[in-house]
Amino acid sequence: MKNKKYIKINAIQCLECGDIIYSRARHDYRRCSCGACAIDGGFEYTRVVANKLKCVKRMKIKLETVHQELFDDWNEHINEFGLIKTKNWISPPLKKTCKEKIMYLVKQVLSLGKF
C-alpha cells in the first residue's frame, strides 16, 4: 500500500446538527443530516446553501486521501467521504440576550436528565 498524501478541501459545519460536510467532486451536492445547509463544487468552486448563513461555519479541512479517491467515492456511490458526524453536538444559541442564552442552556441540561 502506497503512502497517501494530505489534501486540503473547503468544508462547512452546520451549527444546527454539528455535521461537517464537504463536496468530493464538481457536481457532488452534499447536505447535512438535518437539511439546514449544503455544499457543492468539489475542487472546482465552492457553493454554500443554507437556511441562515449564520448557521454555517466555513473551514478548510485536511484529509489523508487524493483527489481521484474522493471522485471515485462520489462517482461509484461508496459514500465513505463527504460527511463527518459530530458526536454529542449541542447547537449554540443564536440569540443575543443573556437571558435567552441562559434559558437555552437550562433546557439543554434538563433534556440530558442527569442530575
MDTraj code that builds the backbone (N, CA, C; nanometers):
import mdtraj as md
import numpy as np

residues = "MET LYS ASN LYS LYS TYR ILE LYS ILE ASN ALA ILE GLN CYS LEU GLU CYS GLY ASP ILE ILE TYR SER ARG ALA ARG HIS ASP TYR ARG ARG CYS SER CYS GLY ALA CYS ALA ILE ASP GLY GLY PHE GLU TYR THR ARG VAL VAL ALA ASN LYS LEU LYS CYS VAL LYS ARG MET LYS ILE LYS LEU GLU THR VAL HIS GLN GLU LEU PHE ASP ASP TRP ASN GLU HIS ILE ASN GLU PHE GLY LEU ILE LYS THR LYS ASN TRP ILE SER PRO PRO LEU LYS LYS THR CYS LYS GLU LYS ILE MET TYR LEU VAL LYS GLN VAL LEU SER LEU GLY LYS PHE".split()
xyz = np.array([
    [0.0842, -0.1180, 0.0000],
    [0.0000, 0.0000, 0.0000],
    [0.0884, 0.1239, 0.0000],
    [0.0659, 0.2122, -0.0979],
    [0.1491, 0.3315, -0.1055],
    [0.1011, 0.4377, -0.0078],
    [0.1915, 0.5291, 0.0269],
    [0.1578, 0.6361, 0.1200],
    [0.0601, 0.7335, 0.0554],
    [-0.0409, 0.7727, 0.1318],
    [-0.1369, 0.8699, 0.0818],
    [-0.0876, 1.0097, 0.1138],
    [-0.1304, 1.1027, 0.0341],
    [-0.0957, 1.2419, 0.0567],
    [-0.2117, 1.3107, 0.1274],
    [-0.1799, 1.4221, 0.1910],
    [-0.2826, 1.5033, 0.2535],
    [-0.3256, 1.6124, 0.1570],
    [-0.4556, 1.6350, 0.1485],
    [-0.5081, 1.7448, 0.0680],
    [-0.5964, 1.8315, 0.1568],
    [-0.6077, 1.9586, 0.1211],
    [-0.6972, 2.0493, 0.1920],
    [-0.8199, 2.0716, 0.1049],
    [-0.9364, 2.0760, 0.1688],
    [-1.0615, 2.0950, 0.0960],
    [-1.1512, 2.1900, 0.1742],
    [-1.2294, 2.2693, 0.1011],
    [-1.3263, 2.3579, 0.1647],
    [-1.4393, 2.2752, 0.2230],
    [-1.4818, 2.3123, 0.3419],
    [-1.5902, 2.2411, 0.4094],
    [-1.6723, 2.3416, 0.4887],
    [-1.7882, 2.2964, 0.5339],
    [-1.8704, 2.3778, 0.6232],
    [-1.9177, 2.2904, 0.7381],
    [-1.9434, 2.3556, 0.8516],
    [-2.0030, 2.2854, 0.9647],
    [-2.1397, 2.3455, 0.9881],
    [-2.2396, 2.2601, 0.9959],
    [-2.3746, 2.3037, 1.0278],
    [-2.3811, 2.3286, 1.1784],
    [-2.4189, 2.4479, 1.2170],
    [-2.4265, 2.4806, 1.3588],
    [-2.5582, 2.4342, 1.4210],
    [-2.6448, 2.3730, 1.3392],
    [-2.7687, 2.3155, 1.3905],
    [-2.7464, 2.1711, 1.4358],
    [-2.6870, 2.0876, 1.3481],
    [-2.6684, 1.9455, 1.3810],
    [-2.5231, 1.9079, 1.4087],
    [-2.4275, 1.9961, 1.3742],
    [-2.2872, 1.9707, 1.4012],
    [-2.2122, 1.8985, 1.2908],
    [-2.2822, 1.8530, 1.1867],
    [-2.2156, 1.7824, 1.0769],
    [-2.1141, 1.8716, 1.0072],
    [-2.0020, 1.8131, 0.9691],
    [-1.9048, 1.8794, 0.8825],
    [-1.9182, 1.8123, 0.7472],
    [-1.9475, 1.8922, 0.6452],
    [-1.9691, 1.8354, 0.5123],
    [-1.8767, 1.9025, 0.4115],
    [-1.8404, 1.8246, 0.3097],
    [-1.7585, 1.8771, 0.2014],
    [-1.7955, 1.8045, 0.0735],
    [-1.7759, 1.8735, -0.0370],
    [-1.8095, 1.8205, -0.1680],
    [-1.6877, 1.7489, -0.2258],
    [-1.7095, 1.6280, -0.2765],
    [-1.5987, 1.5454, -0.3249],
    [-1.5695, 1.5637, -0.4725],
    [-1.6655, 1.6163, -0.5481],
    [-1.6493, 1.6329, -0.6925],
    [-1.7334, 1.7525, -0.7380],
    [-1.7128, 1.7955, -0.8604],
    [-1.7776, 1.9166, -0.9104],
    [-1.9293, 1.9167, -0.8920],
    [-1.9958, 1.8082, -0.9178],
    [-2.1422, 1.8024, -0.9082],
    [-2.1896, 1.7253, -0.7852],
    [-2.1063, 1.7174, -0.6842],
    [-2.1432, 1.6492, -0.5593],
    [-2.2092, 1.7503, -0.4658],
    [-2.3429, 1.7536, -0.4698],
    [-2.4209, 1.8423, -0.3837],
    [-2.4455, 1.7664, -0.2549],
    [-2.3872, 1.8139, -0.1470],
    [-2.3870, 1.7406, -0.0193],
    [-2.4634, 1.8181, 0.0872],
    [-2.5643, 1.7559, 0.1507],
    [-2.6430, 1.8182, 0.2574],
    [-2.6038, 1.7606, 0.3924],
    [-2.6210, 1.8415, 0.4973],
    [-2.6012, 1.7904, 0.6330],
    [-2.7210, 1.7032, 0.6697],
    [-2.7138, 1.6318, 0.7804],
    [-2.8200, 1.5380, 0.8147],
    [-2.9509, 1.6061, 0.8542],
    [-2.9473, 1.7307, 0.9032],
    [-3.0728, 1.7990, 0.9394],
    [-3.1295, 1.8791, 0.8223],
    [-3.0529, 1.8938, 0.7137],
    [-3.1012, 1.9632, 0.5948],
    [-3.0910, 2.1147, 0.5993],
    [-3.0271, 2.1709, 0.7007],
    [-3.0181, 2.3165, 0.7147],
    [-2.9168, 2.3795, 0.6192],
    [-2.8185, 2.3011, 0.5713],
    [-2.7180, 2.3580, 0.4820],
    [-2.6648, 2.2514, 0.3866],
    [-2.5960, 2.3009, 0.2837],
    [-2.5389, 2.2103, 0.1829],
    [-2.4166, 2.2782, 0.1219],
    [-2.3346, 2.1956, 0.0574],
    [-2.2149, 2.2456, -0.0116],
    [-2.2039, 2.1736, -0.1456],
    [-2.1433, 2.2400, -0.2415],
    [-2.1346, 2.1866, -0.3766],
    [-2.0060, 2.2377, -0.4410],
    [-1.9559, 2.1678, -0.5405],
    [-1.8465, 2.2198, -0.6218],
    [-1.7159, 2.1447, -0.6174],
    [-1.6937, 2.0614, -0.5173],
    [-1.5684, 1.9870, -0.5103],
    [-1.4480, 2.0790, -0.5073],
    [-1.3535, 2.0546, -0.5977],
    [-1.2316, 2.1341, -0.6043],
    [-1.2414, 2.2458, -0.7087],
    [-1.3495, 2.2470, -0.7862],
    [-1.3683, 2.3465, -0.8926],
    [-1.4130, 2.4813, -0.8374],
    [-1.5111, 2.4789, -0.7489],
    [-1.5669, 2.6005, -0.6891],
    [-1.6339, 2.5597, -0.5586],
    [-1.6750, 2.6575, -0.4780],
    [-1.7456, 2.6270, -0.3539],
    [-1.8749, 2.7063, -0.3515],
    [-1.9848, 2.6345, -0.3444],
    [-2.1167, 2.6969, -0.3309],
    [-2.1770, 2.6473, -0.2010],
    [-2.2186, 2.7407, -0.1165],
    [-2.2802, 2.7067, 0.0111],
    [-2.4258, 2.7489, 0.0063],
    [-2.5137, 2.6569, 0.0459],
    [-2.6565, 2.6841, 0.0530],
    [-2.6977, 2.6625, 0.1980],
    [-2.7693, 2.7611, 0.2545],
    [-2.8097, 2.7482, 0.3943],
    [-2.9386, 2.8245, 0.4200],
    [-3.0167, 2.7742, 0.5167],
    [-3.1371, 2.8448, 0.5581],
    [-3.0997, 2.9828, 0.6126],
    [-2.9949, 2.9859, 0.6951],
    [-2.9418, 3.1101, 0.7512],
    [-2.7899, 3.0992, 0.7470],
    [-2.7232, 3.1962, 0.6872],
    [-2.5771, 3.1884, 0.6765],
    [-2.5087, 3.1906, 0.8124],
    [-2.5726, 3.2485, 0.9145],
    [-2.5099, 3.2484, 1.0470],
    [-2.5162, 3.1103, 1.1118],
    [-2.5832, 3.0156, 1.0480],
    [-2.5907, 2.8785, 1.0989],
    [-2.4828, 2.7897, 1.0370],
    [-2.3897, 2.8502, 0.9624],
    [-2.2858, 2.7746, 0.8924],
    [-2.1489, 2.8308, 0.9285],
    [-2.0567, 2.7419, 0.9564],
    [-1.9184, 2.7820, 0.9822],
    [-1.8331, 2.7276, 0.8673],
    [-1.7673, 2.8179, 0.7944],
    [-1.6788, 2.7759, 0.6844],
    [-1.5433, 2.7358, 0.7413],
    [-1.4796, 2.6381, 0.6782],
    [-1.3482, 2.5927, 0.7241],
    [-1.2755, 2.5202, 0.6119],
    [-1.1486, 2.4974, 0.6320],
    [-1.0694, 2.4098, 0.5446],
    [-1.0307, 2.2898, 0.6287],
    [-1.0460, 2.1718, 0.5728],
    [-1.0065, 2.0521, 0.6454],
    [-0.8984, 1.9787, 0.5676],
    [-0.8194, 1.9032, 0.6396],
    [-0.7083, 1.8274, 0.5825],
    [-0.7480, 1.6801, 0.5820],
    [-0.7430, 1.6183, 0.4653],
    [-0.7812, 1.4780, 0.4509],
    [-0.6629, 1.3952, 0.4025],
    [-0.6530, 1.2752, 0.4541],
    [-0.5485, 1.1842, 0.4089],
    [-0.6045, 1.1015, 0.2935],
    [-0.5988, 1.1601, 0.1752],
    [-0.6508, 1.0961, 0.0548],
    [-0.5981, 1.1709, -0.0675],
    [-0.6438, 1.1327, -0.1854],
    [-0.6079, 1.2017, -0.3094],
    [-0.7370, 1.2387, -0.3826],
    [-0.7284, 1.3340, -0.4749],
    [-0.8464, 1.3802, -0.5480],
    [-0.9217, 1.2648, -0.6143],
    [-0.8494, 1.1748, -0.6771],
    [-0.9139, 1.0654, -0.7505],
    [-0.9946, 0.9752, -0.6573],
    [-0.9444, 0.9518, -0.5367],
    [-1.0173, 0.8682, -0.4407],
    [-1.1491, 0.9348, -0.3988],
    [-1.1469, 1.0666, -0.3815],
    [-1.2699, 1.1392, -0.3489],
    [-1.3694, 1.1334, -0.4648],
    [-1.3192, 1.1529, -0.5867],
    [-1.4061, 1.1460, -0.7036],
    [-1.4676, 1.0071, -0.7170],
    [-1.3863, 0.9039, -0.7040],
    [-1.4380, 0.7663, -0.7148],
    [-1.5409, 0.7359, -0.6057],
    [-1.5182, 0.7880, -0.4866],
    [-1.6125, 0.7689, -0.3760],
    [-1.7492, 0.8263, -0.4122],
    [-1.7497, 0.9435, -0.4758],
    [-1.8750, 1.0070, -0.5184],
    [-1.9329, 0.9350, -0.6404],
    [-1.8516, 0.9123, -0.7403],
    [-1.8964, 0.8574, -0.8676],
    [-1.9507, 0.7149, -0.8550],
    [-1.8922, 0.6370, -0.7671],
    [-1.9346, 0.4981, -0.7502],
    [-2.0300, 0.4798, -0.6313],
    [-2.0754, 0.5904, -0.5729],
    [-2.1724, 0.5908, -0.4615],
    [-2.1253, 0.5095, -0.3415],
    [-1.9964, 0.5158, -0.3120],
    [-1.9406, 0.4456, -0.1963],
    [-1.9750, 0.5218, -0.0682],
    [-1.9647, 0.6552, -0.0738],
    [-2.0011, 0.7454, 0.0361],
    [-1.9237, 0.7222, 0.1654],
    [-1.7972, 0.6937, 0.1528],
    [-1.7091, 0.6853, 0.2693],
    [-1.6647, 0.8254, 0.3115],
    [-1.6583, 0.9185, 0.2159],
    [-1.6144, 1.0551, 0.2403],
    [-1.7313, 1.1517, 0.2235],
    [-1.7112, 1.2762, 0.2655],
    [-1.8092, 1.3819, 0.2421],
    [-1.8861, 1.4267, 0.3640],
    [-1.8941, 1.3415, 0.4673],
    [-1.9699, 1.3754, 0.5873],
    [-1.8936, 1.3306, 0.7105],
    [-1.8750, 1.4236, 0.8027],
    [-1.8124, 1.3923, 0.9310],
    [-1.9152, 1.4234, 1.0384],
    [-1.9646, 1.3201, 1.1063],
    [-2.0641, 1.3381, 1.2123],
    [-1.9937, 1.3815, 1.3403],
    [-2.0548, 1.4759, 1.4097],
    [-2.0021, 1.5234, 1.5365],
    [-2.0855, 1.4626, 1.6481],
    [-2.0214, 1.3926, 1.7394],
    [-2.0933, 1.3278, 1.8489],
    [-2.1262, 1.4286, 1.9582],
    [-2.2410, 1.4089, 2.0231],
    [-2.2849, 1.4902, 2.1372],
    [-2.2870, 1.6399, 2.1055],
    [-2.3325, 1.6745, 1.9866],
    [-2.3358, 1.8142, 1.9446],
    [-2.4503, 1.8864, 2.0137],
    [-2.4202, 2.0022, 2.0708],
    [-2.5228, 2.0898, 2.1252],
    [-2.5158, 2.2191, 2.0456],
    [-2.6233, 2.2496, 1.9746],
    [-2.6279, 2.3681, 1.8907],
    [-2.6119, 2.4942, 1.9747],
    [-2.5222, 2.5842, 1.9342],
    [-2.5033, 2.7069, 2.0121],
    [-2.6238, 2.7992, 1.9964],
    [-2.6554, 2.8763, 2.1006],
    [-2.7679, 2.9685, 2.0887],
    [-2.7355, 3.0802, 1.9912],
    [-2.8300, 3.1129, 1.9066],
    [-2.8076, 3.2172, 1.8081],
    [-2.8686, 3.3499, 1.8515],
    [-2.9367, 3.3489, 1.9650],
    [-2.9978, 3.4705, 2.0158],
    [-2.8943, 3.5496, 2.0948],
    [-2.9167, 3.6793, 2.1078],
    [-2.8127, 3.7653, 2.1626],
    [-2.8251, 3.7975, 2.3109],
    [-2.9427, 3.7900, 2.3696],
    [-2.9561, 3.8331, 2.5082],
    [-2.9058, 3.7260, 2.6043],
    [-2.8538, 3.7693, 2.7165],
    [-2.8025, 3.6766, 2.8182],
    [-2.9139, 3.5879, 2.8717],
    [-3.0318, 3.6442, 2.8923],
    [-3.1441, 3.5673, 2.9450],
    [-3.1784, 3.4512, 2.8511],
    [-3.1825, 3.4782, 2.7218],
    [-3.2138, 3.3738, 2.6248],
    [-3.1051, 3.2660, 2.6229],
    [-2.9783, 3.3061, 2.6348],
    [-2.8691, 3.2095, 2.6369],
    [-2.8781, 3.1208, 2.7610],
    [-2.9089, 3.1807, 2.8754],
    [-2.9218, 3.1026, 2.9995],
    [-3.0379, 3.0061, 2.9893],
    [-3.1521, 3.0515, 2.9368],
    [-3.2691, 2.9636, 2.9220],
    [-3.2379, 2.8474, 2.8272],
    [-3.1628, 2.8757, 2.7224],
    [-3.1233, 2.7710, 2.6284],
    [-3.0399, 2.6643, 2.6985],
    [-2.9403, 2.7072, 2.7768],
    [-2.8536, 2.6131, 2.8466],
    [-2.9302, 2.5332, 2.9516],
    [-3.0235, 2.5960, 3.0205],
    [-3.1058, 2.5257, 3.1191],
    [-3.1860, 2.4159, 3.0502],
    [-3.2444, 2.4465, 2.9356],
    [-3.3213, 2.3462, 2.8606],
    [-3.2318, 2.2301, 2.8183],
    [-3.1093, 2.2601, 2.7768],
    [-3.0163, 2.1552, 2.7363],
    [-2.9830, 2.0636, 2.8541],
    [-2.9587, 2.1210, 2.9702],
    [-2.9264, 2.0418, 3.0883],
    [-3.0461, 1.9574, 3.1290],
    [-3.1662, 2.0155, 3.1288],
    [-3.2860, 1.9409, 3.1652],
    [-3.3142, 1.8256, 3.0681],
    [-3.2822, 1.8457, 2.9406],
    [-3.3061, 1.7407, 2.8425],
    [-3.2111, 1.6215, 2.8611],
    [-3.0946, 1.6443, 2.9226],
    [-2.9999, 1.5347, 2.9492],
    [-3.0508, 1.4449, 3.0619],
    [-3.1218, 1.5013, 3.1575],
    [-3.1804, 1.4246, 3.2673],
    [-3.0790, 1.3625, 3.3614],
    [-2.9577, 1.4163, 3.3682],
    [-2.8518, 1.3603, 3.4546],
    [-2.8165, 1.4591, 3.5645],
    [-2.8935, 1.4643, 3.6699],
    [-2.8606, 1.5491, 3.7841],
    [-2.9358, 1.5047, 3.9067],
])
top = md.Topology()
chain = top.add_chain()
for i, resn in enumerate(residues, 1):
    res = top.add_residue(resn, chain, resSeq=i)
    for name in ("N", "CA", "C"):
        top.add_atom(name, md.element.get_by_symbol(name[0]), res)
traj = md.Trajectory(xyz[None], top)
